[in-house]
Amino acid sequence: MQYMAGESFRIRADLRKGFGGHDGLLGSVGADYVSRDGDRYVFAIGPRVLFSDSKFQRAYFGVSPADSVTSGLPQYRPSGGIYALAATSSLSYQLSSRWGIFGYGRYERLVGDAAKSPVIRDLGSRNQLSGGIGLNYTFIIKR
């Protein structure tokens, strides 16, 4: 869900249900500065607060008794709540009426129970970077 609170300011929130790797709930709340040239390009940048329930955090940051035996890490059972603060940016550019390219970059700083996890403390990092690029094509379906 998003709300344009002006021509260049967007407030957004999302809530997702996991399947496969976890079956928890997670979401984010954020705001973006948005710059655009009609539909030719759209650039956005802004902060995010990421949150989740305990099912998500246990799947990615927890250490079960069985995992503790095999990994040597201490047992850890995180609870839900805010797990990261982030900054994200994106750019999409229309090459033609049907073809476009897009990219994004994101920095997350793990906080709370996620940051205290032995998985993160001993094996990982509280600093998480991600990014991606893609090509899109718009189909026209005629009735």
N, C-alpha and C positions, 0 to 999 in steps of 0.2 A: 504494500500500500504506500502511496506517496501523495504528497500535497505540495503544489507549487505555491509558495508563500510570497510570490513576487516573480518577476521575469527571470531573475538569476539566482533564486534561493529555493531549494527543494528540501522538504523534510520527508524522511522515509522510515518505514518500519516493516519488518518481515518476521514471520514465524513459520518454521518448517518442522516436519515430522520425519525422522530418519527411518530408513529401512536398509537392511543389509549389514553394514558395519555396526550399527546401533539402532535402537528403536526409540530413542529419546526425542525430546523437543529442543530446538535451538532457534535463536533469532537474533536480530540486531535492530538497533535504533540509531539513526544518524541524520546528518544534515549535509547538504552539498551546495557549493557555489557552482552554478551551471552557466556555461558560455556556449552560444550556438549561432550558427549562420543558417537559419531556417532548418531544413533537413540535410544540408550539405555536410556539416560537421556538428558534433555535440561533444563538449569537454566538461567533465565534472570532477570535483575534488572535495573531500570532506572527511570529518571524523565519524567513527562508529563506536558503539558500545555493544559488545557481543555477550549474550547470556544463554544459559542452557539449564536443563534439569539434570538430576544426578545420573540418570541412565546414560546420557551422552558423556558426561565427565568421567564416569566409571569406565566406559568403553575405551576412551582415549588417554586418560590420565591416571586411572586406577591400577592397582597391582593386587590381584586376587591372591589367596593363599597358594593356589597351584602355580600361578605365575611367579610368585615370590621364590618358591622352591627351585624352579627352573632357571630364573634369571639372577637370583642372588639379591634382588632389590627388596627392601622392606615392604610389607603389606601396606596398602594405602587405599582408603575408601573416601573419595571426595564427594562433596554434596553439590547441589546445583547453585546457580547464581551467576554473577558476572564472571566470565572467564578470560576476557581480553578487551583491550582498548586498541583501536585501529585507526589508521589513516588510509584512505583509498582514493584512487584516481582512475578515470577511464576516458577514452577517446574513441569516437566512432566517426568514420568518414565515408560518405557515399561517393564511389567512383563513377557510377552511372545510375540510371533509374532503377536498376535491378541489383547491381553489385556494390558491395561495401566491405570495408575492413574495420576491425575494432581491436582495441587492446586495453588492458588494465594492469595496474600495479597496486599492491597492498602490503602494508606493514602492520603486524599485530604484535602487541606486547602482552604476554600472558600474565594474568593477575589472579589473586585469590587462591582457591584450592588447586587450580590448574598449575599455577606457578610453583606451588609447594610440592607438587608430585615428584617422587623420586625418578620417574621416567624423564621428566624435564630437568630436574636438578643434576642427575647423574649421567644422563645419556643425551639430553637434548639442549635446547636453548629457550629462554623466555622470549627471545626475538624470533618472529616468524615472518618470512617474506614469501609472497606469491605473485604471480603474474601470468599473463596469457595474451595471445594474439589469435585472431581468427578472421575468416573470410565468410561473408554472408551473401546469400542470393535470395531475392524476393520473388516468389512465385505469384503469378496472376491466374486465378481460377475463374473461368467464365461459366455462367449458368446457361 
